[in-house]
Amino acid sequence: MTRIFFILVGIMISGTTSAGEKNSPPIQDLQEIKRSVDEFLMKEKRQKRTQFTAVRINPKIIVEQCVVPLESGWASLDSGVVGKRVQVVCESTLHEKKGWRVLVPVAASDTHRN
């Protein structure tokens, strides 16, 4: 009797978990955000001879998957955040149809020091 109870509880828990996962929208891969930042910084390096590298993307960032190509550019200095940052923008997501913005800090690269 106890054994059947635990089997039923296990089935209910696994069913609840998978049902919740099916309803949640897909999450944007942080590596794609990093790739967008890296591509932007490489373009800036070629065009303007800048030497910046992405510091890191906060691994706690969770945003819905973008359905259009990500766009990266310099974040506005009046955003209230100290330091240079690249802004990655998604104009539209699958479920919400809303966009999002992620700020990624950058640092001056010291690869050309003598």
N, C-alpha and C positions, 0 to 999 in steps of 0.2 A: 504494500500500500504506500509506504513512504517512498519507495523507489519510483513508483508511477507518478507521485506528486512532483518529485524533483525532475523527472523527465518532462512533464508538462510545463513546469516553470522554465526549464531550459529552452523548450520550443517557443514559449511565449516571449522570452527575452530575445532570442535570436530573431524572431519575427518582427518584434518592435524595432530592433536595431536596424535591420535591413530595410524596413519600411521608412524609417527616418532618413536613412542614407539615400533612398530613391527620391525623396522629396527635396533634398538639399541640392542646390545648383552646383555645377562643376566649379572647382577652384582653379584660379590662374596659377600656372607653374612659375615659381619665383625665378627659375633659371631663364625663362623667356623674358622676364622683366630685366634681369641682369644682362642678357644678350642685347636687348634694345639699348640699354645704357652704354654698353661696350661699343656697339656699332656707332652710336652718336659720338662718343668720345674719340673714336678712331677717325671719323669724318672731320671733327673739329681739329684734330691733330694734323691731318693732311691739309686742311684749308687755312687754318689760322696758326699753325705751329704751336698749339697749346700742349701741355704735358699733364693731363689729369687722368687719374684712375678712380674707379668706383671703390669706395671704402668697404661697404658691405650693405646688403639688404637685410633689414630686420626680419628674422625668420618667423616672427609672430604675425606678420602681415598676412591677412587672408582677404582676398578679393575675388569676386566672381569672375569666371573665365570670360575674356574679351572675345567678341565675334568679329571684330575688325582688326586690322594691323595696329600694333602698339606704336605710339609716336613719342619720341623723346626730345627734350630741349632743355635749355637752362631754366631753372625755376626763378621766379621773380624774387628780387632781393627784398621786396616789401612784404614777403609772406610771413614775417615774424620769426623766421628760423635763422639762426646764426650759422654762417659758413656757406660755401658754394655747394649747390645741389643740382642734380639733374631731375627733372620732372618727367615721369613716364605717365602717359595719358591713354586711357581707353575711352573711346567715344560711346560705345554701346556694348551691353552684355546680353546674354541670351534671355534670361528670365526677367530681369528688372528693366531692361532697355535703358538703364541709366549708365552713365560712365563713372569712372573713378580716376584718381590721381595718386601716384605714389612718389614720394620724394626720396631720392637716393643720394646720400652724401658722397662727395668726391674730395680727393686730396691731390695736391700737386705731386706729380711723379718726380722722383729724384734720380732718374736713370741717366741723365746727362751731366752728373757732377764729375768734376775732375779733381 
